[in-house]
Amino acid sequence: MLAALPNLVTCVFAAYIYGGPDVNLHQYQPLSNPDPECGFVAWVDEDHFHLERNGYHVSVPLPIRQGWYRFQYYWGQDFAYFSNPHSSTWYEVPVRAGPKGFY
């Protein structure tokens, strides 16, 4: 887990993510500009949201129900968080993480 490393900048990536069965609609919109020190690179594909930073890659499964979701990921954690924009409940989603090209 990266969070245990000393001198680690706390980096949070927050966005709205559009998930669901239609892969042509998958997209994301950052909620704010992350700290420039964080240097995130983000993208979506058929079924995952991806973040990279400093040669480290995180893959998060997209929601299976179609619609916009709030998304938060605290760099170095084992879970990301999703919430329906009309709900105050957040759900933990396990992430796959490792050095870029590791998996």
N, C-alpha and C positions, 0 to 999 in steps of 0.2 A: 504494500500500500504506500503510495507516494506521500500521503499526509504525514507520515512519521519522519520524513527527511527534514533535517535542520535547514533553516534559512529559506524555506519554500514560500514563495509568494502565494497568498490565498487567491485563487482564481475561480471565478464562478461564471458559468455560461448560462444565460437565461434567454429563452426564445419562445415564440409560438411555433408549434410544429403541426403540420397537417398530415394526418395518418389515415389509414384505411386500406381497403382492398384494391383501389384503383391507383396503381403505381404512377400513372401519369399526373396525378394530382399532388403527390408528395412534395412538400416544400417546407421551408422554415423562414422565420423572420426574427432576427435578434431583437430582444426587448431593449437593449442598451448596448453601447460600445463597451466591450470588455476592456479591462486594464491593458494598456499597450504592452506592458511587461509580460502579459499572458500569451500573446501571440497565437491565438487560436486559429486553426483552419477548420472549417466545418462544411459538411455536405450531407445530402440524403441520397439513398439509392432505393432499390425495390422494397426493402424491408428493414433498413437500419438507418439511424442517424449516426454520423461519424464526427469525431473531433480528433485533431492532432495538435500536438504542441511539443517542441523540442525532441522530435524523434520518437514520441510516445503516442500510441493510437488507442482510442476508446470507441467502442461500438455499442450502440444502444438500440434494442428492438423498437420499432415504431408501433404505436397503438394500432390494433386491428380494426377498431371501429372508425368509420370515416368521420372526419371533423377536425377542428382546431383544438389543440391542447397546449396548456402552459407546460414548459419544460425547464428544469434546473439541473445542472450538474456541477458539483463542487469538485474541482480537479483533484484527483488522487483517491477519490472514494470508490467503493465497490458498487454503489447504487446511484442511479439517476432518479429524478422525481417527475411524475406527470400528474396533471390535474385538468379536469374538464373546466373550461373558462367559467362555467355556470355553477361551479361547486367549490367549496372551500377544502375539500378532502384531497390530500396528496397521496399518490401511490408510489411505492418504491419499486424500481425495476432494476434487476441485476445487470451489470455491464460486463463486457469482455474488454480487457485492457492488457496492454503489453507493448514492448518495443515495436516500432513500425516494421512491418514485414514479418513479425513473429508468428502470426496466425493467418 
